[in-house]
Amino acid sequence: MTLLKNTIIFPKGDVRKFHMPDVDEDKLEAFQTAVQGWIETVGIPTHPDYIALVNEEGLIRDLDHNMSASILLDRPIKGNCLILAQEDFV
């Protein structure tokens, strides 16, 4: 699977470009908006140069199951999944 950085994988399988804020102070808020809540970082086993951000409470809040993200991350994911290059997250 080819990954594109700065993309959001939605539960229904569609993928859209994520606009990375220019100012570091705006990034956390943008990440939280993208995943619709508190963020949790998840490593991507097959792509160590990338990181996934998911909703920390996705399972607890019973968000929609994200099959594509679950396969990619090899764990159950509910809600949106934001894919970033490691260098963009730090």
PDB file with one MODEL, atoms N, CA, C and O in Angstrom:
MODEL        1
ATOM      1  N   MET A   1       0.842  -1.174   0.000  1.00  0.00           N
ATOM      2  CA  MET A   1       0.000   0.000   0.000  1.00  0.00           C
ATOM      3  C   MET A   1       0.889   1.239   0.000  1.00  0.00           C
ATOM      4  O   MET A   1       1.817   1.346   0.801  1.00  0.00           O
ATOM      5  N   THR A   2       0.604   2.155  -0.886  1.00  0.00           N
ATOM      6  CA  THR A   2       1.342   3.407  -0.947  1.00  0.00           C
ATOM      7  C   THR A   2       0.669   4.424  -0.030  1.00  0.00           C
ATOM      8  O   THR A   2      -0.536   4.657  -0.126  1.00  0.00           O
ATOM      9  N   LEU A   3       1.445   5.017   0.844  1.00  0.00           N
ATOM     10  CA  LEU A   3       0.900   6.030   1.748  1.00  0.00           C
ATOM     11  C   LEU A   3       1.254   7.417   1.243  1.00  0.00           C
ATOM     12  O   LEU A   3       2.348   7.649   0.729  1.00  0.00           O
ATOM     13  N   LEU A   4       0.332   8.312   1.397  1.00  0.00           N
ATOM     14  CA  LEU A   4       0.573   9.711   1.095  1.00  0.00           C
ATOM     15  C   LEU A   4       0.520  10.473   2.399  1.00  0.00           C
ATOM     16  O   LEU A   4      -0.429  10.335   3.172  1.00  0.00           O
ATOM     17  N   LYS A   5       1.554  11.290   2.647  1.00  0.00           N
ATOM     18  CA  LYS A   5       1.547  12.043   3.897  1.00  0.00           C
ATOM     19  C   LYS A   5       0.484  13.131   3.837  1.00  0.00           C
ATOM     20  O   LYS A   5       0.051  13.558   2.767  1.00  0.00           O
ATOM     21  N   ASN A   6       0.081  13.561   5.023  1.00  0.00           N
ATOM     22  CA  ASN A   6      -0.931  14.600   5.180  1.00  0.00           C
ATOM     23  C   ASN A   6      -2.248  14.216   4.522  1.00  0.00           C
ATOM     24  O   ASN A   6      -2.808  14.968   3.724  1.00  0.00           O
ATOM     25  N   THR A   7      -2.727  13.033   4.874  1.00  0.00           N
ATOM     26  CA  THR A   7      -4.024  12.578   4.386  1.00  0.00           C
ATOM     27  C   THR A   7      -4.855  12.085   5.558  1.00  0.00           C
ATOM     28  O   THR A   7      -4.328  11.657   6.585  1.00  0.00           O
ATOM     29  N   ILE A   8      -6.169  12.157   5.377  1.00  0.00           N
ATOM     30  CA  ILE A   8      -7.099  11.633   6.370  1.00  0.00           C
ATOM     31  C   ILE A   8      -7.820  10.452   5.737  1.00  0.00           C
ATOM     32  O   ILE A   8      -8.358  10.557   4.635  1.00  0.00           O
ATOM     33  N   ILE A   9      -7.823   9.322   6.450  1.00  0.00           N
ATOM     34  CA  ILE A   9      -8.588   8.156   6.022  1.00  0.00           C
ATOM     35  C   ILE A   9      -9.872   8.155   6.849  1.00  0.00           C
ATOM     36  O   ILE A   9      -9.831   8.072   8.077  1.00  0.00           O
ATOM     37  N   PHE A  10     -10.996   8.247   6.174  1.00  0.00           N
ATOM     38  CA  PHE A  10     -12.292   8.289   6.846  1.00  0.00           C
ATOM     39  C   PHE A  10     -12.869   6.883   6.976  1.00  0.00           C
ATOM     40  O   PHE A  10     -12.503   5.998   6.203  1.00  0.00           O
ATOM     41  N   PRO A  11     -13.767   6.660   7.943  1.00  0.00           N
ATOM     42  CA  PRO A  11     -14.330   5.327   8.160  1.00  0.00           C
ATOM     43  C   PRO A  11     -14.985   4.695   6.926  1.00  0.00           C
ATOM     44  O   PRO A  11     -14.958   3.473   6.781  1.00  0.00           O
ATOM     45  N   LYS A  12     -15.557   5.482   6.060  1.00  0.00           N
ATOM     46  CA  LYS A  12     -16.213   4.913   4.881  1.00  0.00           C
ATOM     47  C   LYS A  12     -15.218   4.595   3.765  1.00  0.00           C
ATOM     48  O   LYS A  12     -15.614   4.138   2.693  1.00  0.00           O
ATOM     49  N   GLY A  13     -13.920   4.837   4.014  1.00  0.00           N
ATOM     50  CA  GLY A  13     -12.893   4.457   3.066  1.00  0.00           C
ATOM     51  C   GLY A  13     -12.361   5.574   2.197  1.00  0.00           C
ATOM     52  O   GLY A  13     -11.345   5.400   1.525  1.00  0.00           O
ATOM     53  N   ASP A  14     -13.031   6.731   2.195  1.00  0.00           N
ATOM     54  CA  ASP A  14     -12.509   7.813   1.355  1.00  0.00           C
ATOM     55  C   ASP A  14     -11.296   8.451   2.030  1.00  0.00           C
ATOM     56  O   ASP A  14     -11.158   8.429   3.253  1.00  0.00           O
ATOM     57  N   VAL A  15     -10.429   9.016   1.203  1.00  0.00           N
ATOM     58  CA  VAL A  15      -9.188   9.624   1.647  1.00  0.00           C
ATOM     59  C   VAL A  15      -9.139  11.038   1.104  1.00  0.00           C
ATOM     60  O   VAL A  15      -9.405  11.273  -0.074  1.00  0.00           O
ATOM     61  N   ARG A  16      -8.794  11.985   1.979  1.00  0.00           N
ATOM     62  CA  ARG A  16      -8.688  13.389   1.563  1.00  0.00           C
ATOM     63  C   ARG A  16      -7.381  13.979   2.052  1.00  0.00           C
ATOM     64  O   ARG A  16      -6.795  13.519   3.032  1.00  0.00           O
ATOM     65  N   LYS A  17      -6.940  14.997   1.353  1.00  0.00           N
ATOM     66  CA  LYS A  17      -5.728  15.733   1.719  1.00  0.00           C
ATOM     67  C   LYS A  17      -5.972  16.515   3.013  1.00  0.00           C
ATOM     68  O   LYS A  17      -7.043  17.091   3.203  1.00  0.00           O
ATOM     69  N   PHE A  18      -4.986  16.529   3.890  1.00  0.00           N
ATOM     70  CA  PHE A  18      -5.029  17.309   5.124  1.00  0.00           C
ATOM     71  C   PHE A  18      -4.111  18.507   4.963  1.00  0.00           C
ATOM     72  O   PHE A  18      -2.945  18.355   4.600  1.00  0.00           O
ATOM     73  N   HIS A  19      -4.626  19.687   5.227  1.00  0.00           N
ATOM     74  CA  HIS A  19      -3.807  20.901   5.129  1.00  0.00           C
ATOM     75  C   HIS A  19      -3.048  21.097   6.435  1.00  0.00           C
ATOM     76  O   HIS A  19      -3.643  21.360   7.480  1.00  0.00           O
ATOM     77  N   MET A  20      -1.732  20.967   6.360  1.00  0.00           N
ATOM     78  CA  MET A  20      -0.882  21.152   7.533  1.00  0.00           C
ATOM     79  C   MET A  20      -0.743  22.643   7.829  1.00  0.00           C
ATOM     80  O   MET A  20      -0.329  23.403   6.954  1.00  0.00           O
ATOM     81  N   PRO A  21      -1.082  23.078   9.052  1.00  0.00           N
ATOM     82  CA  PRO A  21      -0.931  24.494   9.399  1.00  0.00           C
ATOM     83  C   PRO A  21       0.516  24.956   9.288  1.00  0.00           C
ATOM     84  O   PRO A  21       1.448  24.187   9.526  1.00  0.00           O
ATOM     85  N   ASP A  22       0.689  26.211   8.926  1.00  0.00           N
ATOM     86  CA  ASP A  22       2.027  26.788   8.791  1.00  0.00           C
ATOM     87  C   ASP A  22       2.670  27.084  10.146  1.00  0.00           C
ATOM     88  O   ASP A  22       3.894  27.077  10.270  1.00  0.00           O
ATOM     89  N   VAL A  23       1.857  27.339  11.139  1.00  0.00           N
ATOM     90  CA  VAL A  23       2.347  27.721  12.464  1.00  0.00           C
ATOM     91  C   VAL A  23       2.262  26.522  13.406  1.00  0.00           C
ATOM     92  O   VAL A  23       1.210  25.895  13.529  1.00  0.00           O
ATOM     93  N   ASP A  24       3.377  26.206  14.071  1.00  0.00           N
ATOM     94  CA  ASP A  24       3.425  25.047  14.965  1.00  0.00           C
ATOM     95  C   ASP A  24       2.346  25.095  16.042  1.00  0.00           C
ATOM     96  O   ASP A  24       1.794  24.056  16.406  1.00  0.00           O
ATOM     97  N   GLU A  25       2.042  26.267  16.548  1.00  0.00           N
ATOM     98  CA  GLU A  25       1.049  26.407  17.612  1.00  0.00           C
ATOM     99  C   GLU A  25      -0.346  25.983  17.165  1.00  0.00           C
ATOM    100  O   GLU A  25      -1.187  25.665  18.005  1.00  0.00           O
ATOM    101  N   ASP A  26      -0.605  25.972  15.865  1.00  0.00           N
ATOM    102  CA  ASP A  26      -1.926  25.611  15.349  1.00  0.00           C
ATOM    103  C   ASP A  26      -2.054  24.123  15.039  1.00  0.00           C
ATOM    104  O   ASP A  26      -3.151  23.643  14.750  1.00  0.00           O
ATOM    105  N   LYS A  27      -0.957  23.398  15.094  1.00  0.00           N
ATOM    106  CA  LYS A  27      -0.978  21.999  14.670  1.00  0.00           C
ATOM    107  C   LYS A  27      -1.830  21.114  15.572  1.00  0.00           C
ATOM    108  O   LYS A  27      -2.633  20.330  15.067  1.00  0.00           O
ATOM    109  N   LEU A  28      -1.678  21.216  16.891  1.00  0.00           N
ATOM    110  CA  LEU A  28      -2.440  20.354  17.792  1.00  0.00           C
ATOM    111  C   LEU A  28      -3.932  20.508  17.554  1.00  0.00           C
ATOM    112  O   LEU A  28      -4.653  19.516  17.445  1.00  0.00           O
ATOM    113  N   GLU A  29      -4.393  21.736  17.473  1.00  0.00           N
ATOM    114  CA  GLU A  29      -5.817  21.971  17.243  1.00  0.00           C
ATOM    115  C   GLU A  29      -6.260  21.373  15.904  1.00  0.00           C
ATOM    116  O   GLU A  29      -7.338  20.785  15.818  1.00  0.00           O
ATOM    117  N   ALA A  30      -5.450  21.518  14.875  1.00  0.00           N
ATOM    118  CA  ALA A  30      -5.784  20.959  13.562  1.00  0.00           C
ATOM    119  C   ALA A  30      -5.823  19.432  13.613  1.00  0.00           C
ATOM    120  O   ALA A  30      -6.699  18.815  13.008  1.00  0.00           O
ATOM    121  N   PHE A  31      -4.877  18.820  14.331  1.00  0.00           N
ATOM    122  CA  PHE A  31      -4.860  17.362  14.469  1.00  0.00           C
ATOM    123  C   PHE A  31      -6.119  16.884  15.203  1.00  0.00           C
ATOM    124  O   PHE A  31      -6.752  15.911  14.792  1.00  0.00           O
ATOM    125  N   GLN A  32      -6.474  17.577  16.292  1.00  0.00           N
ATOM    126  CA  GLN A  32      -7.655  17.195  17.060  1.00  0.00           C
ATOM    127  C   GLN A  32      -8.933  17.360  16.237  1.00  0.00           C
ATOM    128  O   GLN A  32      -9.853  16.550  16.346  1.00  0.00           O
ATOM    129  N   THR A  33      -8.986  18.388  15.433  1.00  0.00           N
ATOM    130  CA  THR A  33     -10.148  18.587  14.561  1.00  0.00           C
ATOM    131  C   THR A  33     -10.239  17.460  13.540  1.00  0.00           C
ATOM    132  O   THR A  33     -11.328  16.963  13.255  1.00  0.00           O
ATOM    133  N   ALA A  34      -9.103  17.061  12.991  1.00  0.00           N
ATOM    134  CA  ALA A  34      -9.085  16.009  11.966  1.00  0.00           C
ATOM    135  C   ALA A  34      -9.593  14.670  12.511  1.00  0.00           C
ATOM    136  O   ALA A  34     -10.310  13.950  11.816  1.00  0.00           O
ATOM    137  N   VAL A  35      -9.224  14.336  13.752  1.00  0.00           N
ATOM    138  CA  VAL A  35      -9.647  13.051  14.329  1.00  0.00           C
ATOM    139  C   VAL A  35     -10.879  13.202  15.226  1.00  0.00           C
ATOM    140  O   VAL A  35     -11.360  12.222  15.796  1.00  0.00           O
ATOM    141  N   GLN A  36     -11.377  14.406  15.348  1.00  0.00           N
ATOM    142  CA  GLN A  36     -12.595  14.713  16.111  1.00  0.00           C
ATOM    143  C   GLN A  36     -12.464  14.363  17.592  1.00  0.00           C
ATOM    144  O   GLN A  36     -13.363  13.766  18.184  1.00  0.00           O
ATOM    145  N   GLY A  37     -11.330  14.745  18.178  1.00  0.00           N
ATOM    146  CA  GLY A  37     -11.139  14.521  19.610  1.00  0.00           C
ATOM    147  C   GLY A  37      -9.662  14.501  19.972  1.00  0.00           C
ATOM    148  O   GLY A  37      -8.805  14.954  19.213  1.00  0.00           O
ATOM    149  N   TRP A  38      -9.388  13.955  21.173  1.00  0.00           N
ATOM    150  CA  TRP A  38      -8.013  13.843  21.638  1.00  0.00           C
ATOM    151  C   TRP A  38      -7.246  12.905  20.724  1.00  0.00           C
ATOM    152  O   TRP A  38      -7.784  11.902  20.256  1.00  0.00           O
ATOM    153  N   ILE A  39      -5.970  13.239  20.468  1.00  0.00           N
ATOM    154  CA  ILE A  39      -5.187  12.413  19.547  1.00  0.00           C
ATOM    155  C   ILE A  39      -4.389  11.346  20.274  1.00  0.00           C
ATOM    156  O   ILE A  39      -3.944  11.532  21.407  1.00  0.00           O
ATOM    157  N   GLU A  40      -4.224  10.233  19.595  1.00  0.00           N
ATOM    158  CA  GLU A  40      -3.343   9.153  20.036  1.00  0.00           C
ATOM    159  C   GLU A  40      -2.432   8.847  18.852  1.00  0.00           C
ATOM    160  O   GLU A  40      -2.904   8.708  17.724  1.00  0.00           O
ATOM    161  N   THR A  41      -1.145   8.745  19.101  1.00  0.00           N
ATOM    162  CA  THR A  41      -0.212   8.418  18.017  1.00  0.00           C
ATOM    163  C   THR A  41      -0.073   6.901  17.913  1.00  0.00           C
ATOM    164  O   THR A  41      -0.017   6.190  18.916  1.00  0.00           O
ATOM    165  N   VAL A  42      -0.020   6.435  16.677  1.00  0.00           N
ATOM    166  CA  VAL A  42       0.112   5.009  16.416  1.00  0.00           C
ATOM    167  C   VAL A  42       1.178   4.835  15.338  1.00  0.00           C
ATOM    168  O   VAL A  42       1.106   5.461  14.281  1.00  0.00           O
ATOM    169  N   GLY A  43       2.157   3.992  15.606  1.00  0.00           N
ATOM    170  CA  GLY A  43       3.166   3.697  14.600  1.00  0.00           C
ATOM    171  C   GLY A  43       2.563   2.855  13.486  1.00  0.00           C
ATOM    172  O   GLY A  43       1.621   2.093  13.705  1.00  0.00           O
ATOM    173  N   ILE A  44       3.114   3.001  12.302  1.00  0.00           N
ATOM    174  CA  ILE A  44       2.638   2.233  11.156  1.00  0.00           C
ATOM    175  C   ILE A  44       3.700   1.174  10.865  1.00  0.00           C
ATOM    176  O   ILE A  44       4.770   1.495  10.348  1.00  0.00           O
ATOM    177  N   PRO A  45       3.410  -0.082  11.194  1.00  0.00           N
ATOM    178  CA  PRO A  45       4.425  -1.142  11.104  1.00  0.00           C
ATOM    179  C   PRO A  45       5.122  -1.234   9.745  1.00  0.00           C
ATOM    180  O   PRO A  45       6.328  -1.473   9.688  1.00  0.00           O
ATOM    181  N   THR A  46       4.395  -1.052   8.677  1.00  0.00           N
ATOM    182  CA  THR A  46       4.976  -1.219   7.343  1.00  0.00           C
ATOM    183  C   THR A  46       5.599   0.052   6.791  1.00  0.00           C
ATOM    184  O   THR A  46       6.233   0.019   5.737  1.00  0.00           O
ATOM    185  N   HIS A  47       5.429   1.186   7.492  1.00  0.00           N
ATOM    186  CA  HIS A  47       5.955   2.472   7.035  1.00  0.00           C
ATOM    187  C   HIS A  47       6.509   3.256   8.230  1.00  0.00           C
ATOM    188  O   HIS A  47       5.846   4.175   8.713  1.00  0.00           O
ATOM    189  N   PRO A  48       7.703   2.916   8.715  1.00  0.00           N
ATOM    190  CA  PRO A  48       8.228   3.548   9.928  1.00  0.00           C
ATOM    191  C   PRO A  48       8.510   5.050   9.804  1.00  0.00           C
ATOM    192  O   PRO A  48       8.690   5.718  10.822  1.00  0.00           O
ATOM    193  N   ASP A  49       8.551   5.590   8.596  1.00  0.00           N
ATOM    194  CA  ASP A  49       8.771   7.026   8.426  1.00  0.00           C
ATOM    195  C   ASP A  49       7.482   7.829   8.571  1.00  0.00           C
ATOM    196  O   ASP A  49       7.499   9.059   8.520  1.00  0.00           O
ATOM    197  N   TYR A  50       6.371   7.130   8.751  1.00  0.00           N
ATOM    198  CA  TYR A  50       5.075   7.781   8.890  1.00  0.00           C
ATOM    199  C   TYR A  50       4.500   7.489  10.263  1.00  0.00           C
ATOM    200  O   TYR A  50       4.908   6.545  10.939  1.00  0.00           O
ATOM    201  N   ILE A  51       3.551   8.314  10.659  1.00  0.00           N
ATOM    202  CA  ILE A  51       2.840   8.112  11.925  1.00  0.00           C
ATOM    203  C   ILE A  51       1.359   8.344  11.667  1.00  0.00           C
ATOM    204  O   ILE A  51       0.978   9.140  10.809  1.00  0.00           O
ATOM    205  N   ALA A  52       0.537   7.638  12.422  1.00  0.00           N
ATOM    206  CA  ALA A  52      -0.906   7.818  12.318  1.00  0.00           C
ATOM    207  C   ALA A  52      -1.398   8.487  13.596  1.00  0.00           C
ATOM    208  O   ALA A  52      -0.924   8.185  14.691  1.00  0.00           O
ATOM    209  N   LEU A  53      -2.334   9.379  13.445  1.00  0.00           N
ATOM    210  CA  LEU A  53      -3.021   9.985  14.588  1.00  0.00           C
ATOM    211  C   LEU A  53      -4.471   9.542  14.517  1.00  0.00           C
ATOM    212  O   LEU A  53      -5.117   9.663  13.476  1.00  0.00           O
ATOM    213  N   VAL A  54      -4.973   9.033  15.620  1.00  0.00           N
ATOM    214  CA  VAL A  54      -6.360   8.578  15.694  1.00  0.00           C
ATOM    215  C   VAL A  54      -7.018   9.186  16.922  1.00  0.00           C
ATOM    216  O   VAL A  54      -6.348   9.782  17.765  1.00  0.00           O
ATOM    217  N   ASN A  55      -8.330   9.033  17.018  1.00  0.00           N
ATOM    218  CA  ASN A  55      -9.065   9.522  18.179  1.00  0.00           C
ATOM    219  C   ASN A  55      -8.790   8.588  19.353  1.00  0.00           C
ATOM    220  O   ASN A  55      -9.078   7.393  19.294  1.00  0.00           O
ATOM    221  N   GLU A  56      -8.233   9.151  20.410  1.00  0.00           N
ATOM    222  CA  GLU A  56      -7.873   8.374  21.598  1.00  0.00           C
ATOM    223  C   GLU A  56      -9.077   7.645  22.199  1.00  0.00           C
ATOM    224  O   GLU A  56      -8.925   6.573  22.785  1.00  0.00           O
ATOM    225  N   GLU A  57     -10.258   8.219  22.058  1.00  0.00           N
ATOM    226  CA  GLU A  57     -11.468   7.643  22.643  1.00  0.00           C
ATOM    227  C   GLU A  57     -12.370   7.000  21.594  1.00  0.00           C
ATOM    228  O   GLU A  57     -13.553   6.773  21.848  1.00  0.00           O
ATOM    229  N   GLY A  58     -11.821   6.708  20.424  1.00  0.00           N
ATOM    230  CA  GLY A  58     -12.625   6.156  19.337  1.00  0.00           C
ATOM    231  C   GLY A  58     -13.376   4.894  19.708  1.00  0.00           C
ATOM    232  O   GLY A  58     -14.550   4.749  19.366  1.00  0.00           O
ATOM    233  N   LEU A  59     -12.717   3.976  20.405  1.00  0.00           N
ATOM    234  CA  LEU A  59     -13.369   2.733  20.812  1.00  0.00           C
ATOM    235  C   LEU A  59     -14.397   2.991  21.917  1.00  0.00           C
ATOM    236  O   LEU A  59     -15.500   2.445  21.883  1.00  0.00           O
ATOM    237  N   ILE A  60     -14.037   3.811  22.880  1.00  0.00           N
ATOM    238  CA  ILE A  60     -14.940   4.108  23.998  1.00  0.00           C
ATOM    239  C   ILE A  60     -16.202   4.820  23.515  1.00  0.00           C
ATOM    240  O   ILE A  60     -17.308   4.515  23.960  1.00  0.00           O
ATOM    241  N   ARG A  61     -16.021   5.777  22.595  1.00  0.00           N
ATOM    242  CA  ARG A  61     -17.154   6.548  22.073  1.00  0.00           C
ATOM    243  C   ARG A  61     -17.891   5.804  20.963  1.00  0.00           C
ATOM    244  O   ARG A  61     -18.888   6.297  20.436  1.00  0.00           O
ATOM    245  N   ASP A  62     -17.400   4.618  20.609  1.00  0.00           N
ATOM    246  CA  ASP A  62     -17.999   3.778  19.572  1.00  0.00           C
ATOM    247  C   ASP A  62     -18.195   4.539  18.261  1.00  0.00           C
ATOM    248  O   ASP A  62     -19.275   4.532  17.671  1.00  0.00           O
ATOM    249  N   LEU A  63     -17.113   5.196  17.822  1.00  0.00           N
ATOM    250  CA  LEU A  63     -17.141   5.867  16.524  1.00  0.00           C
ATOM    251  C   LEU A  63     -17.237   4.808  15.428  1.00  0.00           C
ATOM    252  O   LEU A  63     -17.073   3.617  15.693  1.00  0.00           O
ATOM    253  N   ASP A  64     -17.501   5.239  14.209  1.00  0.00           N
ATOM    254  CA  ASP A  64     -17.607   4.309  13.086  1.00  0.00           C
ATOM    255  C   ASP A  64     -16.290   3.576  12.873  1.00  0.00           C
ATOM    256  O   ASP A  64     -15.213   4.166  12.962  1.00  0.00           O
ATOM    257  N   HIS A  65     -16.394   2.284  12.590  1.00  0.00           N
ATOM    258  CA  HIS A  65     -15.210   1.458  12.361  1.00  0.00           C
ATOM    259  C   HIS A  65     -14.511   1.901  11.081  1.00  0.00           C
ATOM    260  O   HIS A  65     -15.160   2.118  10.057  1.00  0.00           O
ATOM    261  N   ASN A  66     -13.195   2.034  11.140  1.00  0.00           N
ATOM    262  CA  ASN A  66     -12.396   2.446   9.999  1.00  0.00           C
ATOM    263  C   ASN A  66     -11.586   1.232   9.530  1.00  0.00           C
ATOM    264  O   ASN A  66     -10.470   0.997   9.992  1.00  0.00           O
ATOM    265  N   MET A  67     -12.172   0.470   8.605  1.00  0.00           N
ATOM    266  CA  MET A  67     -11.563  -0.770   8.139  1.00  0.00           C
ATOM    267  C   MET A  67     -10.192  -0.531   7.499  1.00  0.00           C
ATOM    268  O   MET A  67      -9.242  -1.259   7.786  1.00  0.00           O
ATOM    269  N   SER A  68     -10.082   0.480   6.637  1.00  0.00           N
ATOM    270  CA  SER A  68      -8.807   0.750   5.957  1.00  0.00           C
ATOM    271  C   SER A  68      -7.701   1.066   6.960  1.00  0.00           C
ATOM    272  O   SER A  68      -6.598   0.530   6.857  1.00  0.00           O
ATOM    273  N   ALA A  69      -7.988   1.924   7.922  1.00  0.00           N
ATOM    274  CA  ALA A  69      -6.997   2.276   8.941  1.00  0.00           C
ATOM    275  C   ALA A  69      -6.684   1.079   9.833  1.00  0.00           C
ATOM    276  O   ALA A  69      -5.537   0.894  10.240  1.00  0.00           O
ATOM    277  N   SER A  70      -7.675   0.280  10.135  1.00  0.00           N
ATOM    278  CA  SER A  70      -7.459  -0.909  10.973  1.00  0.00           C
ATOM    279  C   SER A  70      -6.499  -1.877  10.306  1.00  0.00           C
ATOM    280  O   SER A  70      -5.628  -2.442  10.968  1.00  0.00           O
ATOM    281  N   ILE A  71      -6.649  -2.076   9.001  1.00  0.00           N
ATOM    282  CA  ILE A  71      -5.751  -2.966   8.261  1.00  0.00           C
ATOM    283  C   ILE A  71      -4.339  -2.377   8.231  1.00  0.00           C
ATOM    284  O   ILE A  71      -3.359  -3.081   8.473  1.00  0.00           O
ATOM    285  N   LEU A  72      -4.247  -1.089   7.935  1.00  0.00           N
ATOM    286  CA  LEU A  72      -2.953  -0.420   7.856  1.00  0.00           C
ATOM    287  C   LEU A  72      -2.204  -0.466   9.185  1.00  0.00           C
ATOM    288  O   LEU A  72      -0.996  -0.699   9.210  1.00  0.00           O
ATOM    289  N   LEU A  73      -2.913  -0.245  10.285  1.00  0.00           N
ATOM    290  CA  LEU A  73      -2.279  -0.147  11.599  1.00  0.00           C
ATOM    291  C   LEU A  73      -2.272  -1.470  12.368  1.00  0.00           C
ATOM    292  O   LEU A  73      -1.697  -1.563  13.452  1.00  0.00           O
ATOM    293  N   ASP A  74      -2.915  -2.486  11.798  1.00  0.00           N
ATOM    294  CA  ASP A  74      -2.970  -3.813  12.403  1.00  0.00           C
ATOM    295  C   ASP A  74      -3.557  -3.787  13.811  1.00  0.00           C
ATOM    296  O   ASP A  74      -3.067  -4.454  14.722  1.00  0.00           O
ATOM    297  N   ARG A  75      -4.612  -3.004  13.963  1.00  0.00           N
ATOM    298  CA  ARG A  75      -5.359  -2.925  15.221  1.00  0.00           C
ATOM    299  C   ARG A  75      -6.701  -2.267  14.935  1.00  0.00           C
ATOM    300  O   ARG A  75      -6.825  -1.561  13.934  1.00  0.00           O
ATOM    301  N   PRO A  76      -7.706  -2.468  15.771  1.00  0.00           N
ATOM    302  CA  PRO A  76      -9.018  -1.863  15.500  1.00  0.00           C
ATOM    303  C   PRO A  76      -8.963  -0.339  15.649  1.00  0.00           C
ATOM    304  O   PRO A  76      -8.510   0.188  16.666  1.00  0.00           O
ATOM    305  N   ILE A  77      -9.434   0.347  14.618  1.00  0.00           N
ATOM    306  CA  ILE A  77      -9.482   1.807  14.636  1.00  0.00           C
ATOM    307  C   ILE A  77     -10.917   2.244  14.384  1.00  0.00           C
ATOM    308  O   ILE A  77     -11.588   1.749  13.479  1.00  0.00           O
ATOM    309  N   LYS A  78     -11.363   3.171  15.198  1.00  0.00           N
ATOM    310  CA  LYS A  78     -12.695   3.745  15.008  1.00  0.00           C
ATOM    311  C   LYS A  78     -12.535   5.248  14.852  1.00  0.00           C
ATOM    312  O   LYS A  78     -11.832   5.893  15.629  1.00  0.00           O
ATOM    313  N   GLY A  79     -13.192   5.795  13.845  1.00  0.00           N
ATOM    314  CA  GLY A  79     -13.093   7.224  13.568  1.00  0.00           C
ATOM    315  C   GLY A  79     -12.049   7.513  12.504  1.00  0.00           C
ATOM    316  O   GLY A  79     -11.519   6.606  11.863  1.00  0.00           O
ATOM    317  N   ASN A  80     -11.768   8.793  12.333  1.00  0.00           N
ATOM    318  CA  ASN A  80     -10.818   9.240  11.313  1.00  0.00           C
ATOM    319  C   ASN A  80      -9.389   8.886  11.698  1.00  0.00           C
ATOM    320  O   ASN A  80      -9.057   8.751  12.876  1.00  0.00           O
ATOM    321  N   CYS A  81      -8.553   8.739  10.678  1.00  0.00           N
ATOM    322  CA  CYS A  81      -7.138   8.424  10.872  1.00  0.00           C
ATOM    323  C   CYS A  81      -6.320   9.395  10.032  1.00  0.00           C
ATOM    324  O   CYS A  81      -6.481   9.452   8.813  1.00  0.00           O
ATOM    325  N   LEU A  82      -5.461  10.142  10.667  1.00  0.00           N
ATOM    326  CA  LEU A  82      -4.622  11.120   9.997  1.00  0.00           C
ATOM    327  C   LEU A  82      -3.216  10.529   9.809  1.00  0.00           C
ATOM    328  O   LEU A  82      -2.602  10.064  10.768  1.00  0.00           O
ATOM    329  N   ILE A  83      -2.717  10.552   8.576  1.00  0.00           N
ATOM    330  CA  ILE A  83      -1.393  10.024   8.264  1.00  0.00           C
ATOM    331  C   ILE A  83      -0.439  11.209   8.033  1.00  0.00           C
ATOM    332  O   ILE A  83      -0.704  12.093   7.219  1.00  0.00           O
ATOM    333  N   LEU A  84       0.668  11.195   8.769  1.00  0.00           N
ATOM    334  CA  LEU A  84       1.677  12.248   8.657  1.00  0.00           C
ATOM    335  C   LEU A  84       3.054  11.628   8.517  1.00  0.00           C
ATOM    336  O   LEU A  84       3.287  10.503   8.960  1.00  0.00           O
ATOM    337  N   ALA A  85       3.960  12.360   7.904  1.00  0.00           N
ATOM    338  CA  ALA A  85       5.367  11.965   7.937  1.00  0.00           C
ATOM    339  C   ALA A  85       5.862  12.252   9.359  1.00  0.00           C
ATOM    340  O   ALA A  85       5.441  13.229   9.977  1.00  0.00           O
ATOM    341  N   GLN A  86       6.761  11.397   9.879  1.00  0.00           N
ATOM    342  CA  GLN A  86       7.292  11.595  11.234  1.00  0.00           C
ATOM    343  C   GLN A  86       7.807  13.012  11.426  1.00  0.00           C
ATOM    344  O   GLN A  86       7.574  13.615  12.473  1.00  0.00           O
ATOM    345  N   GLU A  87       8.508  13.557  10.427  1.00  0.00           N
ATOM    346  CA  GLU A  87       9.105  14.889  10.560  1.00  0.00           C
ATOM    347  C   GLU A  87       8.063  15.994  10.712  1.00  0.00           C
ATOM    348  O   GLU A  87       8.363  17.046  11.276  1.00  0.00           O
ATOM    349  N   ASP A  88       6.848  15.773  10.219  1.00  0.00           N
ATOM    350  CA  ASP A  88       5.794  16.781  10.341  1.00  0.00           C
ATOM    351  C   ASP A  88       5.145  16.778  11.712  1.00  0.00           C
ATOM    352  O   ASP A  88       4.533  17.766  12.116  1.00  0.00           O
ATOM    353  N   PHE A  89       5.278  15.661  12.434  1.00  0.00           N
ATOM    354  CA  PHE A  89       4.641  15.563  13.736  1.00  0.00           C
ATOM    355  C   PHE A  89       5.508  16.119  14.847  1.00  0.00           C
ATOM    356  O   PHE A  89       4.986  16.689  15.805  1.00  0.00           O
ATOM    357  N   VAL A  90       6.802  15.970  14.744  1.00  0.00           N
ATOM    358  CA  VAL A  90       7.708  16.362  15.825  1.00  0.00           C
ATOM    359  C   VAL A  90       7.807  17.858  15.945  1.00  0.00           C
ATOM    360  O   VAL A  90       8.529  18.361  16.806  1.00  0.00           O
TER     361      VAL A  90
ENDMDL
END
